Amino acid sequence: MLDVGLIPDLIRGWWNRRGDEIDIVTLNDERKIAFFGEVKWSKNKVDTDVLEALISKSDLVKEVIGYE
């Protein structure tokens, strides 16, 4: 488990009308910090393309909520 020393104000999934989706989004409004996670229901390892897609989608969320 990752301990970053803060408690999130919100934990939920996120999606938009274009079909972009992030499984886990946690937000801390006081420090303007967001964490993003992807859930894969498989025992197979994922490649870096999954991480790159998550990073790209996280930029969409940060634009909407005003985080950097």
C-alpha positions in Angstrom: 0.0 0.0 0.0 1.2 3.5 -0.8 1.2 5.9 2.1 1.4 9.5 0.9 0.4 11.1 4.1 -3.0 12.4 3.1 -6.7 11.3 3.2 -8.6 11.7 -0.1 -11.8 13.8 -0.1 -13.2 11.7 -2.9 -12.7 8.2 -4.3 -14.6 7.2 -7.4 -14.4 6.2 -11.0 -14.5 8.8 -13.8 -15.8 8.7 -17.4 -16.8 11.2 -20.1 -19.2 11.0 -23.1 -16.4 10.2 -25.5 -15.9 6.9 -23.8 -12.7 7.7 -21.8 -12.8 6.0 -18.4 -10.6 5.8 -15.4 -11.4 3.1 -12.8 -10.1 4.8 -9.7 -9.7 8.5 -9.1 -8.8 9.9 -5.7 -8.8 13.6 -5.0 -7.5 15.8 -2.1 -8.9 19.3 -2.5 -6.7 20.9 0.2 -3.4 20.0 -1.5 -4.9 19.7 -5.1 -3.5 16.2 -5.5 -5.1 13.4 -7.6 -4.2 9.8 -7.9 -5.4 7.6 -10.8 -5.6 3.8 -11.1 -6.5 1.2 -13.6 -8.0 -2.2 -12.7 -7.4 -5.2 -14.9 -9.2 -8.4 -14.2 -6.5 -10.7 -15.5 -3.5 -12.5 -14.2 -1.6 -11.4 -17.3 1.0 -8.6 -17.0 0.1 -5.3 -18.7 2.4 -3.4 -21.0 3.4 0.3 -20.7 0.6 1.2 -23.2 -1.9 0.8 -20.3 0.1 3.3 -18.2 0.5 5.7 -21.1 -3.3 5.6 -21.7 -3.9 6.2 -18.0 -1.6 9.2 -18.0 -3.3 10.6 -21.1 -6.8 10.2 -19.6 -5.7 11.7 -16.3 -4.9 14.9 -18.1 -8.6 15.1 -19.1 -9.6 14.8 -15.5 -7.1 17.4 -14.2 -8.4 19.9 -16.8 -12.0 19.4 -15.6 -11.2 19.8 -11.9 -8.5 22.4 -12.2 -5.6 20.4 -10.7 -2.1 20.5 -12.2 
